[in-house]
Amino acid sequence: MKQAVQLLGRFLIGAALLGFLPVARLPINHPVKAAIGSQHALLLHASTTGHNGHNVMTGDLILAKLLENNRLREARLQQYSVPRTYRVQNDKGKVRAETQVVLHYRAPGTKEFKIVSEKGSGLIRSRVFKPLMESEVEAADGRNRHDSSISPNNYTFDLLGEEEVDGHHCFVVKATPKRKDTYLFKGKIWVHATEFAVVQIAGQPAKKLSFWINQVDFVRRNQKIGEFWLPLKDESIMQIKIVGKNILTIDYAHYEIARVGVSTP
């Protein structure tokens, strides 16, 4: 069960590479760095020209713009803190465990969690909440070497259409994993149509996590704070053998952005 929860955490942390959370600077040969470096080629070749002479958006073109805009935003976000509430409920809404923390982030890749309060099952707190926080710290400082990035190396991208999400006009992109991997997911990404930031992401693991977990559905919603797009809420619904349905949520309260750097043109 602990390993399955850690893998679930990888999906949330892997989303950082699309700007959900600030991430450590990537080595020059990292696939995401390569994708950003080749964005100009993508911009030239990933689109086609319609009958009216305008460029037609494609999934690859949207991804290229998203990666570049996230890189510029990340360069300016140097330090922040945010209270979080981790909570597990059963299918009847009863809270089984809850932990409140404050996350402190400092660029380029330092994250520190301070526990404010805890209640409920100690087993859930130690085997669910703690591994999630540990995974995030490891991913930020580069100790997690597994490539779970949302990049052309791991996924194919198809534009499905356009939708309104929380008042934002978005492109809806289908992400299809190129291999069955417990660190990857299959689902949809809602990308802001003008700012090219992730507004929402939803999906399921590309491969079954464990014998005990039948299904996992997760949704992450982001919010705009100033010029930045940061997490608002994570929700993962897990169907567990014998135990039944459990809902893991992570709620983010008021962000305090302490310092903003100067972006590079």
Stockholm file with secondary structure:
# STOCKHOLM 1.0

chainA/1-265         MKQAVQLLGRFLIGAALLGFLPVARLPINHPVKAAIGSQHALLLHASTTGHNGHNVMTGDLILAKLLENNRLREARLQQYSVPRTYRVQNDKGKVRAETQVVLHYRAPGTKEFKIVSEKGSGLIRSRVFKPLMESEVEAADGRNRHDSSISPNNYTFDLLGEEEVDGHHCFVVKATPKRKDTYLFKGKIWVHATEFAVVQIAGQPAKKLSFWINQVDFVRRNQKIGEFWLPLKDESIMQIKIVGKNILTIDYAHYEIARVGVSTP
#=GR chainA/1-265 SS CHHHHHHHHHHHHHGGGGTSSCCCCCCTTCHHHHHHHTHHHHHHHSCEECTTSCEECCHHHHHHHHHHHHHHHHHHEEEEEEEEEEEEEETTCCEEEEEEEEEEEETTTEEEEEEEEEEECHHHIIIIIHHHHHHHHHHHTTCCCSCCCSSTTTEEEEEEEEEEETTEEEEEEEEEESSCCTTCEEEEEEEETTTCCEEEEEEEESSCCBTTEEEEEEEEEEEEETTEEEEEEEEEEEEETTTEEEEEEEEECCCEEEEECCCCC
#=GC SS_cons         CHHHHHHHHHHHHHGGGGTSSCCCCCCTTCHHHHHHHTHHHHHHHSCEECTTSCEECCHHHHHHHHHHHHHHHHHHEEEEEEEEEEEEEETTCCEEEEEEEEEEEETTTEEEEEEEEEEECHHHIIIIIHHHHHHHHHHHTTCCCSCCCSSTTTEEEEEEEEEEETTEEEEEEEEEESSCCTTCEEEEEEEETTTCCEEEEEEEESSCCBTTEEEEEEEEEEEEETTEEEEEEEEEEEEETTTEEEEEEEEECCCEEEEECCCCC
//
